[in-house]
């Protein structure tokens, strides 16, 4: 995610749905990294329900941004990373 995108999101969405989804996905990813798989799965299940309630545009933005945030500094993508929901 480019810093300008993050700043734009912070101005237009804070504390909106896309920001909340991204924060939740980071918590789920960190829980998985620390070995708390049950917690990570619970958060991912909650995020799936939350994502269902967003508009199509918000879903696309939330998935893209959370994916980019999770990959920051890691190449290639870690195998544990998964998107919890996508209609594409």
PyMOL Python script that loads the backbone (N, CA, C, O; Angstrom):
from pymol import cmd

cmd.read_pdbstr("""\
ATOM      1  N   UNK A   1       0.846  -1.162   0.000  1.00  0.00           N
ATOM      2  CA  UNK A   1       0.000   0.000   0.000  1.00  0.00           C
ATOM      3  C   UNK A   1       0.892   1.225   0.000  1.00  0.00           C
ATOM      4  O   UNK A   1       1.831   1.328   0.790  1.00  0.00           O
ATOM      5  N   UNK A   2       0.592   2.140  -0.883  1.00  0.00           N
ATOM      6  CA  UNK A   2       1.346   3.383  -0.945  1.00  0.00           C
ATOM      7  C   UNK A   2       0.931   4.265   0.225  1.00  0.00           C
ATOM      8  O   UNK A   2      -0.220   4.226   0.661  1.00  0.00           O
ATOM      9  N   UNK A   3       1.864   5.056   0.728  1.00  0.00           N
ATOM     10  CA  UNK A   3       1.542   5.906   1.875  1.00  0.00           C
ATOM     11  C   UNK A   3       0.441   6.896   1.539  1.00  0.00           C
ATOM     12  O   UNK A   3      -0.349   7.259   2.411  1.00  0.00           O
ATOM     13  N   UNK A   4       0.374   7.336   0.295  1.00  0.00           N
ATOM     14  CA  UNK A   4      -0.700   8.259  -0.083  1.00  0.00           C
ATOM     15  C   UNK A   4      -2.055   7.564  -0.034  1.00  0.00           C
ATOM     16  O   UNK A   4      -3.054   8.176   0.344  1.00  0.00           O
ATOM     17  N   UNK A   5      -2.096   6.281  -0.415  1.00  0.00           N
ATOM     18  CA  UNK A   5      -3.347   5.524  -0.327  1.00  0.00           C
ATOM     19  C   UNK A   5      -3.784   5.377   1.118  1.00  0.00           C
ATOM     20  O   UNK A   5      -4.960   5.538   1.442  1.00  0.00           O
ATOM     21  N   UNK A   6      -2.816   5.065   1.998  1.00  0.00           N
ATOM     22  CA  UNK A   6      -3.131   4.898   3.405  1.00  0.00           C
ATOM     23  C   UNK A   6      -3.651   6.197   4.003  1.00  0.00           C
ATOM     24  O   UNK A   6      -4.629   6.191   4.752  1.00  0.00           O
ATOM     25  N   UNK A   7      -3.002   7.311   3.676  1.00  0.00           N
ATOM     26  CA  UNK A   7      -3.435   8.609   4.183  1.00  0.00           C
ATOM     27  C   UNK A   7      -4.821   8.959   3.655  1.00  0.00           C
ATOM     28  O   UNK A   7      -5.649   9.501   4.388  1.00  0.00           O
ATOM     29  N   UNK A   8      -5.074   8.651   2.388  1.00  0.00           N
ATOM     30  CA  UNK A   8      -6.384   8.908   1.803  1.00  0.00           C
ATOM     31  C   UNK A   8      -7.453   8.069   2.488  1.00  0.00           C
ATOM     32  O   UNK A   8      -8.539   8.566   2.787  1.00  0.00           O
ATOM     33  N   UNK A   9      -7.148   6.798   2.737  1.00  0.00           N
ATOM     34  CA  UNK A   9      -8.085   5.922   3.427  1.00  0.00           C
ATOM     35  C   UNK A   9      -8.352   6.442   4.829  1.00  0.00           C
ATOM     36  O   UNK A   9      -9.494   6.443   5.289  1.00  0.00           O
ATOM     37  N   UNK A  10      -7.307   6.881   5.503  1.00  0.00           N
ATOM     38  CA  UNK A  10      -7.461   7.394   6.854  1.00  0.00           C
ATOM     39  C   UNK A  10      -8.384   8.608   6.887  1.00  0.00           C
ATOM     40  O   UNK A  10      -9.155   8.774   7.833  1.00  0.00           O
ATOM     41  N   UNK A  11      -8.312   9.454   5.865  1.00  0.00           N
ATOM     42  CA  UNK A  11      -9.166  10.647   5.830  1.00  0.00           C
ATOM     43  C   UNK A  11     -10.600  10.313   5.442  1.00  0.00           C
ATOM     44  O   UNK A  11     -11.536  10.880   6.005  1.00  0.00           O
ATOM     45  N   UNK A  12     -10.788   9.400   4.489  1.00  0.00           N
ATOM     46  CA  UNK A  12     -12.124   9.156   3.956  1.00  0.00           C
ATOM     47  C   UNK A  12     -12.873   8.049   4.660  1.00  0.00           C
ATOM     48  O   UNK A  12     -14.104   8.046   4.641  1.00  0.00           O
ATOM     49  N   UNK A  13     -12.180   7.102   5.285  1.00  0.00           N
ATOM     50  CA  UNK A  13     -12.844   5.929   5.830  1.00  0.00           C
ATOM     51  C   UNK A  13     -12.779   5.850   7.349  1.00  0.00           C
ATOM     52  O   UNK A  13     -13.559   5.121   7.962  1.00  0.00           O
ATOM     53  N   UNK A  14     -11.865   6.587   7.964  1.00  0.00           N
ATOM     54  CA  UNK A  14     -11.658   6.440   9.396  1.00  0.00           C
ATOM     55  C   UNK A  14     -12.869   6.918  10.176  1.00  0.00           C
ATOM     56  O   UNK A  14     -13.398   7.983   9.857  1.00  0.00           O
ATOM     57  N   UNK A  15     -13.325   6.206  11.156  1.00  0.00           N
ATOM     58  CA  UNK A  15     -12.975   4.819  11.476  1.00  0.00           C
ATOM     59  C   UNK A  15     -13.927   3.859  10.765  1.00  0.00           C
ATOM     60  O   UNK A  15     -14.662   3.114  11.413  1.00  0.00           O
ATOM     61  N   UNK A  16     -13.911   3.880   9.478  1.00  0.00           N
ATOM     62  CA  UNK A  16     -14.878   3.150   8.674  1.00  0.00           C
ATOM     63  C   UNK A  16     -14.628   1.671   8.536  1.00  0.00           C
ATOM     64  O   UNK A  16     -13.707   1.099   9.119  1.00  0.00           O
ATOM     65  N   UNK A  17     -15.482   1.083   7.743  1.00  0.00           N
ATOM     66  CA  UNK A  17     -15.526  -0.361   7.598  1.00  0.00           C
ATOM     67  C   UNK A  17     -14.244  -0.943   7.011  1.00  0.00           C
ATOM     68  O   UNK A  17     -13.769  -1.979   7.476  1.00  0.00           O
ATOM     69  N   UNK A  18     -13.684  -0.297   6.006  1.00  0.00           N
ATOM     70  CA  UNK A  18     -12.469  -0.824   5.376  1.00  0.00           C
ATOM     71  C   UNK A  18     -11.314  -0.808   6.373  1.00  0.00           C
ATOM     72  O   UNK A  18     -10.549  -1.770   6.449  1.00  0.00           O
ATOM     73  N   UNK A  19     -11.183   0.260   7.127  1.00  0.00           N
ATOM     74  CA  UNK A  19     -10.126   0.347   8.140  1.00  0.00           C
ATOM     75  C   UNK A  19     -10.295  -0.733   9.199  1.00  0.00           C
ATOM     76  O   UNK A  19      -9.322  -1.368   9.603  1.00  0.00           O
ATOM     77  N   UNK A  20     -11.530  -0.941   9.649  1.00  0.00           N
ATOM     78  CA  UNK A  20     -11.784  -1.965  10.659  1.00  0.00           C
ATOM     79  C   UNK A  20     -11.453  -3.353  10.133  1.00  0.00           C
ATOM     80  O   UNK A  20     -10.866  -4.169  10.843  1.00  0.00           O
ATOM     81  N   UNK A  21     -11.829  -3.618   8.890  1.00  0.00           N
ATOM     82  CA  UNK A  21     -11.519  -4.915   8.295  1.00  0.00           C
ATOM     83  C   UNK A  21     -10.007  -5.124   8.233  1.00  0.00           C
ATOM     84  O   UNK A  21      -9.510  -6.193   8.587  1.00  0.00           O
ATOM     85  N   UNK A  22      -9.279  -4.106   7.785  1.00  0.00           N
ATOM     86  CA  UNK A  22      -7.821  -4.219   7.671  1.00  0.00           C
ATOM     87  C   UNK A  22      -7.176  -4.464   9.033  1.00  0.00           C
ATOM     88  O   UNK A  22      -6.273  -5.292   9.150  1.00  0.00           O
ATOM     89  N   UNK A  23      -7.630  -3.754  10.058  1.00  0.00           N
ATOM     90  CA  UNK A  23      -7.075  -3.962  11.391  1.00  0.00           C
ATOM     91  C   UNK A  23      -7.370  -5.371  11.884  1.00  0.00           C
ATOM     92  O   UNK A  23      -6.501  -6.028  12.457  1.00  0.00           O
ATOM     93  N   UNK A  24      -8.596  -5.835  11.662  1.00  0.00           N
ATOM     94  CA  UNK A  24      -8.958  -7.194  12.074  1.00  0.00           C
ATOM     95  C   UNK A  24      -8.141  -8.252  11.369  1.00  0.00           C
ATOM     96  O   UNK A  24      -7.737  -9.242  11.979  1.00  0.00           O
ATOM     97  N   UNK A  25      -7.896  -8.048  10.085  1.00  0.00           N
ATOM     98  CA  UNK A  25      -7.108  -9.038   9.340  1.00  0.00           C
ATOM     99  C   UNK A  25      -5.663  -9.069   9.821  1.00  0.00           C
ATOM    100  O   UNK A  25      -5.034 -10.127   9.833  1.00  0.00           O
ATOM    101  N   UNK A  26      -5.134  -7.915  10.215  1.00  0.00           N
ATOM    102  CA  UNK A  26      -3.772  -7.888  10.766  1.00  0.00           C
ATOM    103  C   UNK A  26      -3.703  -8.626  12.101  1.00  0.00           C
ATOM    104  O   UNK A  26      -2.730  -9.327  12.379  1.00  0.00           O
ATOM    105  N   UNK A  27      -4.739  -8.467  12.923  1.00  0.00           N
ATOM    106  CA  UNK A  27      -4.781  -9.176  14.206  1.00  0.00           C
ATOM    107  C   UNK A  27      -4.865 -10.684  13.970  1.00  0.00           C
ATOM    108  O   UNK A  27      -4.185 -11.459  14.644  1.00  0.00           O
ATOM    109  N   UNK A  28      -5.698 -11.100  13.014  1.00  0.00           N
ATOM    110  CA  UNK A  28      -5.817 -12.529  12.693  1.00  0.00           C
ATOM    111  C   UNK A  28      -4.490 -13.084  12.190  1.00  0.00           C
ATOM    112  O   UNK A  28      -4.093 -14.183  12.576  1.00  0.00           O
ATOM    113  N   UNK A  29      -3.810 -12.344  11.345  1.00  0.00           N
ATOM    114  CA  UNK A  29      -2.519 -12.785  10.819  1.00  0.00           C
ATOM    115  C   UNK A  29      -1.494 -12.910  11.937  1.00  0.00           C
ATOM    116  O   UNK A  29      -0.736 -13.879  11.981  1.00  0.00           O
ATOM    117  N   UNK A  30      -1.466 -11.940  12.836  1.00  0.00           N
ATOM    118  CA  UNK A  30      -0.510 -11.993  13.947  1.00  0.00           C
ATOM    119  C   UNK A  30      -0.834 -13.149  14.887  1.00  0.00           C
ATOM    120  O   UNK A  30       0.078 -13.811  15.384  1.00  0.00           O
ATOM    121  N   UNK A  31      -2.105 -13.399  15.136  1.00  0.00           N
ATOM    122  CA  UNK A  31      -2.494 -14.532  15.984  1.00  0.00           C
ATOM    123  C   UNK A  31      -2.011 -15.845  15.373  1.00  0.00           C
ATOM    124  O   UNK A  31      -1.522 -16.721  16.086  1.00  0.00           O
ATOM    125  N   UNK A  32      -2.148 -15.978  14.065  1.00  0.00           N
ATOM    126  CA  UNK A  32      -1.678 -17.190  13.382  1.00  0.00           C
ATOM    127  C   UNK A  32      -0.161 -17.313  13.488  1.00  0.00           C
ATOM    128  O   UNK A  32       0.363 -18.407  13.699  1.00  0.00           O
ATOM    129  N   UNK A  33       0.536 -16.202  13.344  1.00  0.00           N
ATOM    130  CA  UNK A  33       2.007 -16.221  13.452  1.00  0.00           C
ATOM    131  C   UNK A  33       2.461 -16.670  14.836  1.00  0.00           C
ATOM    132  O   UNK A  33       3.477 -17.348  14.983  1.00  0.00           O
ATOM    133  N   UNK A  34       1.690 -16.280  15.846  1.00  0.00           N
ATOM    134  CA  UNK A  34       2.049 -16.609  17.231  1.00  0.00           C
ATOM    135  C   UNK A  34       1.567 -17.999  17.644  1.00  0.00           C
ATOM    136  O   UNK A  34       1.790 -18.420  18.779  1.00  0.00           O
ATOM    137  N   UNK A  35       0.911 -18.709  16.733  1.00  0.00           N
ATOM    138  CA  UNK A  35       0.472 -20.069  17.027  1.00  0.00           C
ATOM    139  C   UNK A  35      -0.910 -20.191  17.636  1.00  0.00           C
ATOM    140  O   UNK A  35      -1.289 -21.266  18.101  1.00  0.00           O
ATOM    141  N   UNK A  36      -1.664 -19.113  17.642  1.00  0.00           N
ATOM    142  CA  UNK A  36      -3.018 -19.123  18.197  1.00  0.00           C
ATOM    143  C   UNK A  36      -4.021 -19.342  17.065  1.00  0.00           C
ATOM    144  O   UNK A  36      -4.781 -18.443  16.706  1.00  0.00           O
ATOM    145  N   UNK A  37      -4.008 -20.553  16.513  1.00  0.00           N
ATOM    146  CA  UNK A  37      -4.811 -20.836  15.322  1.00  0.00           C
ATOM    147  C   UNK A  37      -6.312 -20.747  15.589  1.00  0.00           C
ATOM    148  O   UNK A  37      -7.064 -20.301  14.722  1.00  0.00           O
ATOM    149  N   UNK A  38      -6.756 -21.159  16.760  1.00  0.00           N
ATOM    150  CA  UNK A  38      -8.177 -21.063  17.093  1.00  0.00           C
ATOM    151  C   UNK A  38      -8.657 -19.620  17.081  1.00  0.00           C
ATOM    152  O   UNK A  38      -9.718 -19.313  16.537  1.00  0.00           O
ATOM    153  N   UNK A  39      -7.875 -18.744  17.680  1.00  0.00           N
ATOM    154  CA  UNK A  39      -8.207 -17.321  17.693  1.00  0.00           C
ATOM    155  C   UNK A  39      -8.194 -16.759  16.281  1.00  0.00           C
ATOM    156  O   UNK A  39      -9.092 -16.009  15.898  1.00  0.00           O
ATOM    157  N   UNK A  40      -7.179 -17.121  15.509  1.00  0.00           N
ATOM    158  CA  UNK A  40      -7.081 -16.629  14.131  1.00  0.00           C
ATOM    159  C   UNK A  40      -8.295 -17.062  13.313  1.00  0.00           C
ATOM    160  O   UNK A  40      -8.854 -16.260  12.565  1.00  0.00           O
ATOM    161  N   UNK A  41      -8.707 -18.319  13.449  1.00  0.00           N
ATOM    162  CA  UNK A  41      -9.880 -18.804  12.705  1.00  0.00           C
ATOM    163  C   UNK A  41     -11.159 -18.099  13.152  1.00  0.00           C
ATOM    164  O   UNK A  41     -12.021 -17.791  12.328  1.00  0.00           O
ATOM    165  N   UNK A  42     -11.283 -17.845  14.444  1.00  0.00           N
ATOM    166  CA  UNK A  42     -12.466 -17.135  14.946  1.00  0.00           C
ATOM    167  C   UNK A  42     -12.541 -15.719  14.385  1.00  0.00           C
ATOM    168  O   UNK A  42     -13.608 -15.261  13.976  1.00  0.00           O
ATOM    169  N   UNK A  43     -11.419 -15.040  14.371  1.00  0.00           N
ATOM    170  CA  UNK A  43     -11.379 -13.681  13.822  1.00  0.00           C
ATOM    171  C   UNK A  43     -11.696 -13.711  12.335  1.00  0.00           C
ATOM    172  O   UNK A  43     -12.449 -12.868  11.846  1.00  0.00           O
ATOM    173  N   UNK A  44     -11.126 -14.678  11.606  1.00  0.00           N
ATOM    174  CA  UNK A  44     -11.400 -14.783  10.172  1.00  0.00           C
ATOM    175  C   UNK A  44     -12.878 -15.050   9.904  1.00  0.00           C
ATOM    176  O   UNK A  44     -13.440 -14.517   8.947  1.00  0.00           O
ATOM    177  N   UNK A  45     -13.511 -15.868  10.740  1.00  0.00           N
ATOM    178  CA  UNK A  45     -14.951 -16.126  10.580  1.00  0.00           C
ATOM    179  C   UNK A  45     -15.758 -14.855  10.804  1.00  0.00           C
ATOM    180  O   UNK A  45     -16.697 -14.563  10.064  1.00  0.00           O
ATOM    181  N   UNK A  46     -15.383 -14.105  11.833  1.00  0.00           N
ATOM    182  CA  UNK A  46     -16.073 -12.841  12.097  1.00  0.00           C
ATOM    183  C   UNK A  46     -15.849 -11.855  10.957  1.00  0.00           C
ATOM    184  O   UNK A  46     -16.767 -11.131  10.571  1.00  0.00           O
ATOM    185  N   UNK A  47     -14.638 -11.824  10.418  1.00  0.00           N
ATOM    186  CA  UNK A  47     -14.340 -10.925   9.304  1.00  0.00           C
ATOM    187  C   UNK A  47     -15.142 -11.291   8.064  1.00  0.00           C
ATOM    188  O   UNK A  47     -15.551 -10.412   7.305  1.00  0.00           O
ATOM    189  N   UNK A  48     -15.368 -12.576   7.856  1.00  0.00           N
ATOM    190  CA  UNK A  48     -16.157 -12.996   6.704  1.00  0.00           C
ATOM    191  C   UNK A  48     -17.577 -12.443   6.804  1.00  0.00           C
ATOM    192  O   UNK A  48     -18.116 -11.934   5.821  1.00  0.00           O
ATOM    193  N   UNK A  49     -18.183 -12.540   7.985  1.00  0.00           N
ATOM    194  CA  UNK A  49     -19.517 -11.983   8.180  1.00  0.00           C
ATOM    195  C   UNK A  49     -19.532 -10.475   8.032  1.00  0.00           C
ATOM    196  O   UNK A  49     -20.460  -9.907   7.455  1.00  0.00           O
ATOM    197  N   UNK A  50     -18.508  -9.834   8.551  1.00  0.00           N
ATOM    198  CA  UNK A  50     -18.398  -8.383   8.448  1.00  0.00           C
ATOM    199  C   UNK A  50     -18.267  -7.962   6.992  1.00  0.00           C
ATOM    200  O   UNK A  50     -18.915  -7.012   6.552  1.00  0.00           O
ATOM    201  N   UNK A  51     -17.428  -8.672   6.248  1.00  0.00           N
ATOM    202  CA  UNK A  51     -17.191  -8.366   4.841  1.00  0.00           C
ATOM    203  C   UNK A  51     -18.458  -8.544   4.011  1.00  0.00           C
ATOM    204  O   UNK A  51     -18.690  -7.808   3.052  1.00  0.00           O
ATOM    205  N   UNK A  52     -19.268  -9.516   4.384  1.00  0.00           N
ATOM    206  CA  UNK A  52     -20.544  -9.747   3.690  1.00  0.00           C
ATOM    207  C   UNK A  52     -21.443  -8.513   3.711  1.00  0.00           C
ATOM    208  O   UNK A  52     -22.202  -8.275   2.772  1.00  0.00           O
ATOM    209  N   UNK A  53     -21.354  -7.739   4.777  1.00  0.00           N
ATOM    210  CA  UNK A  53     -22.207  -6.571   4.925  1.00  0.00           C
ATOM    211  C   UNK A  53     -21.709  -5.320   4.225  1.00  0.00           C
ATOM    212  O   UNK A  53     -22.395  -4.299   4.218  1.00  0.00           O
ATOM    213  N   UNK A  54     -20.524  -5.389   3.637  1.00  0.00           N
ATOM    214  CA  UNK A  54     -19.964  -4.222   2.954  1.00  0.00           C
ATOM    215  C   UNK A  54     -20.432  -4.163   1.506  1.00  0.00           C
ATOM    216  O   UNK A  54     -20.857  -5.166   0.933  1.00  0.00           O
ATOM    217  N   UNK A  55     -20.348  -2.983   0.936  1.00  0.00           N
ATOM    218  CA  UNK A  55     -20.652  -2.838  -0.489  1.00  0.00           C
ATOM    219  C   UNK A  55     -19.568  -3.535  -1.300  1.00  0.00           C
ATOM    220  O   UNK A  55     -18.489  -3.839  -0.791  1.00  0.00           O
ATOM    221  N   UNK A  56     -19.869  -3.782  -2.558  1.00  0.00           N
ATOM    222  CA  UNK A  56     -18.915  -4.459  -3.446  1.00  0.00           C
ATOM    223  C   UNK A  56     -17.596  -3.681  -3.525  1.00  0.00           C
ATOM    224  O   UNK A  56     -16.518  -4.274  -3.480  1.00  0.00           O
ATOM    225  N   UNK A  57     -17.686  -2.377  -3.641  1.00  0.00           N
ATOM    226  CA  UNK A  57     -16.486  -1.538  -3.717  1.00  0.00           C
ATOM    227  C   UNK A  57     -15.677  -1.621  -2.425  1.00  0.00           C
ATOM    228  O   UNK A  57     -14.452  -1.733  -2.465  1.00  0.00           O
ATOM    229  N   UNK A  58     -16.354  -1.567  -1.287  1.00  0.00           N
ATOM    230  CA  UNK A  58     -15.665  -1.671  -0.001  1.00  0.00           C
ATOM    231  C   UNK A  58     -15.009  -3.041   0.159  1.00  0.00           C
ATOM    232  O   UNK A  58     -13.901  -3.145   0.686  1.00  0.00           O
ATOM    233  N   UNK A  59     -15.697  -4.094  -0.298  1.00  0.00           N
ATOM    234  CA  UNK A  59     -15.122  -5.436  -0.222  1.00  0.00           C
ATOM    235  C   UNK A  59     -13.820  -5.508  -1.005  1.00  0.00           C
ATOM    236  O   UNK A  59     -12.808  -6.003  -0.508  1.00  0.00           O
ATOM    237  N   UNK A  60     -13.858  -5.011  -2.224  1.00  0.00           N
ATOM    238  CA  UNK A  60     -12.664  -5.059  -3.066  1.00  0.00           C
ATOM    239  C   UNK A  60     -11.524  -4.267  -2.439  1.00  0.00           C
ATOM    240  O   UNK A  60     -10.381  -4.724  -2.422  1.00  0.00           O
ATOM    241  N   UNK A  61     -11.833  -3.084  -1.925  1.00  0.00           N
ATOM    242  CA  UNK A  61     -10.806  -2.245  -1.315  1.00  0.00           C
ATOM    243  C   UNK A  61     -10.257  -2.897  -0.043  1.00  0.00           C
ATOM    244  O   UNK A  61      -9.046  -2.905   0.178  1.00  0.00           O
ATOM    245  N   UNK A  62     -11.140  -3.437   0.784  1.00  0.00           N
ATOM    246  CA  UNK A  62     -10.706  -4.064   2.031  1.00  0.00           C
ATOM    247  C   UNK A  62      -9.812  -5.267   1.770  1.00  0.00           C
ATOM    248  O   UNK A  62      -8.778  -5.425   2.419  1.00  0.00           O
ATOM    249  N   UNK A  63     -10.201  -6.113   0.828  1.00  0.00           N
ATOM    250  CA  UNK A  63      -9.396  -7.297   0.516  1.00  0.00           C
ATOM    251  C   UNK A  63      -8.039  -6.916  -0.061  1.00  0.00           C
ATOM    252  O   UNK A  63      -7.013  -7.481   0.318  1.00  0.00           O
ATOM    253  N   UNK A  64      -8.041  -5.957  -0.978  1.00  0.00           N
ATOM    254  CA  UNK A  64      -6.781  -5.542  -1.597  1.00  0.00           C
ATOM    255  C   UNK A  64      -5.838  -4.921  -0.574  1.00  0.00           C
ATOM    256  O   UNK A  64      -4.659  -5.269  -0.517  1.00  0.00           O
ATOM    257  N   UNK A  65      -6.361  -4.002   0.232  1.00  0.00           N
ATOM    258  CA  UNK A  65      -5.506  -3.318   1.200  1.00  0.00           C
ATOM    259  C   UNK A  65      -5.011  -4.258   2.290  1.00  0.00           C
ATOM    260  O   UNK A  65      -3.847  -4.185   2.686  1.00  0.00           O
ATOM    261  N   UNK A  66      -5.878  -5.142   2.783  1.00  0.00           N
ATOM    262  CA  UNK A  66      -5.440  -6.059   3.836  1.00  0.00           C
ATOM    263  C   UNK A  66      -4.387  -7.024   3.304  1.00  0.00           C
ATOM    264  O   UNK A  66      -3.454  -7.384   4.022  1.00  0.00           O
ATOM    265  N   UNK A  67      -4.532  -7.440   2.057  1.00  0.00           N
ATOM    266  CA  UNK A  67      -3.543  -8.320   1.432  1.00  0.00           C
ATOM    267  C   UNK A  67      -2.198  -7.604   1.311  1.00  0.00           C
ATOM    268  O   UNK A  67      -1.155  -8.166   1.646  1.00  0.00           O
ATOM    269  N   UNK A  68      -2.231  -6.368   0.834  1.00  0.00           N
ATOM    270  CA  UNK A  68      -0.993  -5.596   0.690  1.00  0.00           C
ATOM    271  C   UNK A  68      -0.337  -5.327   2.043  1.00  0.00           C
ATOM    272  O   UNK A  68       0.887  -5.365   2.162  1.00  0.00           O
ATOM    273  N   UNK A  69      -1.150  -5.056   3.054  1.00  0.00           N
ATOM    274  CA  UNK A  69      -0.600  -4.806   4.384  1.00  0.00           C
ATOM    275  C   UNK A  69       0.054  -6.069   4.942  1.00  0.00           C
ATOM    276  O   UNK A  69       1.114  -5.997   5.564  1.00  0.00           O
ATOM    277  N   UNK A  70      -0.572  -7.217   4.722  1.00  0.00           N
ATOM    278  CA  UNK A  70      -0.027  -8.473   5.230  1.00  0.00           C
ATOM    279  C   UNK A  70       1.276  -8.844   4.534  1.00  0.00           C
ATOM    280  O   UNK A  70       2.139  -9.487   5.132  1.00  0.00           O
ATOM    281  N   UNK A  71       1.422  -8.445   3.282  1.00  0.00           N
ATOM    282  CA  UNK A  71       2.622  -8.779   2.518  1.00  0.00           C
ATOM    283  C   UNK A  71       3.761  -7.798   2.717  1.00  0.00           C
ATOM    284  O   UNK A  71       4.884  -8.064   2.289  1.00  0.00           O
ATOM    285  N   UNK A  72       3.499  -6.692   3.344  1.00  0.00           N
ATOM    286  CA  UNK A  72       4.504  -5.641   3.468  1.00  0.00           C
ATOM    287  C   UNK A  72       5.819  -6.212   3.991  1.00  0.00           C
ATOM    288  O   UNK A  72       5.900  -6.727   5.106  1.00  0.00           O
ATOM    289  N   UNK A  73       6.830  -6.104   3.161  1.00  0.00           N
ATOM    290  CA  UNK A  73       8.152  -6.552   3.555  1.00  0.00           C
ATOM    291  C   UNK A  73       8.404  -8.037   3.388  1.00  0.00           C
ATOM    292  O   UNK A  73       9.502  -8.505   3.688  1.00  0.00           O
ATOM    293  N   UNK A  74       7.419  -8.796   2.915  1.00  0.00           N
ATOM    294  CA  UNK A  74       7.601 -10.232   2.747  1.00  0.00           C
ATOM    295  C   UNK A  74       7.460 -10.605   1.285  1.00  0.00           C
ATOM    296  O   UNK A  74       6.448 -10.309   0.650  1.00  0.00           O
ATOM    297  N   UNK A  75       8.484 -11.257   0.759  1.00  0.00           N
ATOM    298  CA  UNK A  75       8.439 -11.695  -0.635  1.00  0.00           C
ATOM    299  C   UNK A  75       9.081 -13.063  -0.713  1.00  0.00           C
ATOM    300  O   UNK A  75      10.241 -13.185  -0.320  1.00  0.00           O
ATOM    301  N   UNK A  76       8.437 -14.070  -1.175  1.00  0.00           N
ATOM    302  CA  UNK A  76       7.077 -14.119  -1.713  1.00  0.00           C
ATOM    303  C   UNK A  76       6.030 -14.156  -0.603  1.00  0.00           C
ATOM    304  O   UNK A  76       6.358 -14.146   0.584  1.00  0.00           O
ATOM    305  N   UNK A  77       4.796 -14.199  -1.004  1.00  0.00           N
ATOM    306  CA  UNK A  77       3.692 -14.209  -0.047  1.00  0.00           C
ATOM    307  C   UNK A  77       3.803 -15.424   0.876  1.00  0.00           C
ATOM    308  O   UNK A  77       4.092 -16.529   0.416  1.00  0.00           O
ATOM    309  N   UNK A  78       3.574 -15.223   2.170  1.00  0.00           N
ATOM    310  CA  UNK A  78       3.615 -16.357   3.085  1.00  0.00           C
ATOM    311  C   UNK A  78       2.467 -17.327   2.783  1.00  0.00           C
ATOM    312  O   UNK A  78       1.359 -16.887   2.474  1.00  0.00           O
ATOM    313  N   UNK A  79       2.713 -18.630   2.867  1.00  0.00           N
ATOM    314  CA  UNK A  79       1.675 -19.595   2.515  1.00  0.00           C
ATOM    315  C   UNK A  79       0.465 -19.562   3.436  1.00  0.00           C
ATOM    316  O   UNK A  79      -0.620 -19.985   3.036  1.00  0.00           O
ATOM    317  N   UNK A  80       0.627 -19.067   4.668  1.00  0.00           N
ATOM    318  CA  UNK A  80      -0.493 -19.055   5.611  1.00  0.00           C
ATOM    319  C   UNK A  80      -1.517 -17.967   5.278  1.00  0.00           C
ATOM    320  O   UNK A  80      -2.642 -17.989   5.778  1.00  0.00           O
ATOM    321  N   UNK A  81      -1.115 -17.016   4.429  1.00  0.00           N
ATOM    322  CA  UNK A  81      -2.002 -15.907   4.117  1.00  0.00           C
ATOM    323  C   UNK A  81      -3.154 -16.380   3.249  1.00  0.00           C
ATOM    324  O   UNK A  81      -2.945 -17.043   2.233  1.00  0.00           O
ATOM    325  N   UNK A  82      -4.367 -16.039   3.652  1.00  0.00           N
ATOM    326  CA  UNK A  82      -5.513 -16.374   2.815  1.00  0.00           C
ATOM    327  C   UNK A  82      -6.523 -15.249   2.907  1.00  0.00           C
ATOM    328  O   UNK A  82      -6.639 -14.578   3.932  1.00  0.00           O
ATOM    329  N   UNK A  83      -7.239 -15.057   1.836  1.00  0.00           N
ATOM    330  CA  UNK A  83      -8.317 -14.087   1.842  1.00  0.00           C
ATOM    331  C   UNK A  83      -9.546 -14.805   2.360  1.00  0.00           C
ATOM    332  O   UNK A  83      -9.835 -15.927   1.943  1.00  0.00           O
ATOM    333  N   UNK A  84     -10.269 -14.171   3.263  1.00  0.00           N
ATOM    334  CA  UNK A  84     -11.390 -14.868   3.881  1.00  0.00           C
ATOM    335  C   UNK A  84     -12.632 -14.856   3.010  1.00  0.00           C
ATOM    336  O   UNK A  84     -13.551 -15.643   3.238  1.00  0.00           O
ATOM    337  N   UNK A  85     -12.679 -13.994   2.033  1.00  0.00           N
ATOM    338  CA  UNK A  85     -13.894 -13.914   1.232  1.00  0.00           C
ATOM    339  C   UNK A  85     -13.613 -13.173  -0.054  1.00  0.00           C
ATOM    340  O   UNK A  85     -12.932 -12.147  -0.052  1.00  0.00           O
ATOM    341  N   UNK A  86     -14.128 -13.679  -1.137  1.00  0.00           N
ATOM    342  CA  UNK A  86     -14.037 -12.969  -2.403  1.00  0.00           C
ATOM    343  C   UNK A  86     -15.060 -13.527  -3.367  1.00  0.00           C
ATOM    344  O   UNK A  86     -15.230 -14.743  -3.463  1.00  0.00           O
ATOM    345  N   UNK A  87     -15.734 -12.661  -4.070  1.00  0.00           N
ATOM    346  CA  UNK A  87     -16.715 -13.101  -5.063  1.00  0.00           C
ATOM    347  C   UNK A  87     -16.096 -13.213  -6.436  1.00  0.00           C
ATOM    348  O   UNK A  87     -16.733 -13.727  -7.356  1.00  0.00           O
ATOM    349  N   UNK A  88     -14.863 -12.743  -6.602  1.00  0.00           N
ATOM    350  CA  UNK A  88     -14.201 -12.786  -7.908  1.00  0.00           C
ATOM    351  C   UNK A  88     -13.609 -14.144  -8.182  1.00  0.00           C
ATOM    352  O   UNK A  88     -13.014 -14.357  -9.238  1.00  0.00           O
TER     353      UNK A  88
END
""", "prot")
cmd.dss("prot")
cmd.show_as("cartoon", "prot")
cmd.util.cbc("prot")
cmd.orient("prot")
